[in-house]
């Protein structure tokens, strides 16, 4: 489900928090680096991971 929305869509979504992971939380995200803190936003369809600098 991660990163099924485009980063620009995330800006229009409600940011509900951040989380940290010791492993890559978004292996399918070409724009998300490996182990770091990611912002996640929940929309009606998916949860999106995005690099903090992209917010």
C-alpha angles and dihedrals in degrees: 000000000000117000095002087134126065117252090246088059090055091063089062092049129082112262105223101180149301134266138192128222135186091211131046106285093190111040090163094054113100090187097048118087121220124265106005141110112287131194114229128197127188120219128175090272112031152354114251130205119207135174110255091237090059094060 
